[in-house]
Amino acid sequence: MFKNFLLVFLFLFFAGCSASHPPLATVPHVELDKYSGTWFEIARFEHFFEKGCKNVSASYAIKSDGDVKVTNR
């Protein structure tokens, strides 16, 4: 019984995964300067590695090579 259930589940899972979806629309340019600076968290879905964290912030800075440096605190 369990084997039959598992086979049906796996079939449905992989059949659903094979569905083709159109590519996501993206924007040609993002003004990263608007997002640089420190952002404070006001709500969250807590993950196990964040348990007990308080006053969380993330600082975003644009590096000279164009990459973004992220510092989470």
N, C-alpha and C positions, 0 to 999 in steps of 0.2 A: 504494500500500500504506500509506504513512504517513498519507495523507489519510483513509483508511478507519479506521485505528487512532485517529486524532485525533477523528473524528466519533463513534466508539463511546465513546471515553473521555469526551468532552464530554457526550454523552447520559447516560451512567451517572452522571457527576458531578452534573449538574443534576437528574437524577431523584432522586438521594440527598439533595440539598439541599432538595427540595420536601417531604420527609416532615414531617408535623406531629408535634410533640412536646407533651406536657402542660406547662403552666407549672411552673417550679421552685418548690418550697415555700420560703418565707422565714419568718423569725421576725418578730414584731411589734415587738420592742424589743431593742436590744443595749446592754449596759452598757459604754460606751466608756471609762469611768474605769478599768476593769479592764485595758485594753490600753494606756493611756497610759504613757509612760515610754520608756526606751531598751531596744531588743531587739537582741541580738547574733546575727549569722549564724553557724551552726555547720556548714552544708553548703549547696551551691548547684549549680545547673545553669548553668554560666558562659555568659554572652552575650558577643558581640564587644565591646560597650561596657563590660564589666566586666573585661576581660582584665587580669590582673596585680593586681587589687584584693585587699587583705589586711585583716584586722581590720575587716570591714564591720559597720556598725550602722545602725539606723533609730530615730529618736526621734519619738514620736507625742505631740502636745499638742492639747487641745481648746481651740479659740478661743472668744471671747465670743459669736460668732454661731452657735455649734454645729458649725461646720465643723472638720475635723481638719487640723492642720498636720503635715506629714511632712518630716523632715530626714534625708536619707541621707548617710552618711559612709563 
